[in-house]
């Protein structure tokens, strides 16, 4: 079932607090190539470290946060690609 198209791909490389918009990227076994997971500790408006959200997630959500999915096929991802929901 088609549920939409990719509008923008943003990855957060190491040593960069702001997201980096890319037109295409490789999908690796554990996510986007060059991405990191620490972005939850950065305030989106000023790029300053802010652990408030991370502490809340740990205390109230049993450290579960995000979209939990598994990569079933590696490959390339491009702006404008279709997004399908698989059952």
N, C-alpha and C positions, 0 to 999 in steps of 0.2 A: 504494500500500500504506500503510495507516494504521500509524504507528509510535508514536503517543502523543498527548498533549495538552500545551499550554503550561501549566506550573505557575506560573511567575513570569517577569515581564519586568523586567530590571534594566538601567538605562542609567547611564552615568558622565558626567554633564555637566561642562563646563569649570568650573574652580574648585571642584569637589567631589571629594574623595578617596574618599568612601564612595559606593557605588552607591545609586541612587535607584530604589526599586520603583515601577513604574507599572502600572496596570491595562490600559492600552492605549497604543499609540503608532503613529506613521506609519512606514512602511517607505519609505525614500528609495533612490535609486539606489545609494548607497554604504553603506547600513546604516540603523540606527535613528535617527530624528530626535532631535537633541540629544545624541547619544552622541559619545564621543571614544575614541581608541585608546591613550592614554598609561597606562591602568590597569595595564599590565604592570610599571610601575616603582613601584607602591604596595603596601606590605605589607598583606595583607587583614585582619590582626588588629588593627593599631594605626594604620593610615593614614599611616605614616611612609614617606618616600621610601626605596626599597630597589632598587638597580639590579642586584642579584645575578642575578635571573631573566633580565632583558634581556641582560646580558653573556653568560650561558650560552647563550641562544638565538642570539645573534650568533656566538659562537665554535663551538658544537657543532651548531647546526641551520641554518647558513648564513642566519641571520636569518629563518627561516620558523617561524611560530608561529600557532596559532589554527585556526579552522574556515574553510577556504577555500571560499567559495561566492559565487555571483553572484545578485543580485536579478533575477528574470525578470519579476516583476510587482510594481509598487509598490502600496501600499494601506494598510490598517490591520491591526494585530495586537492581539488581546485575550487576556487570561488565559482559559484553557479552550478556545481554538481548537484544532482538530485539526492534527496535523503528519503530512504524507505524504512518503514517500520517492519521488522521481521518478528514473526511470532515464535 
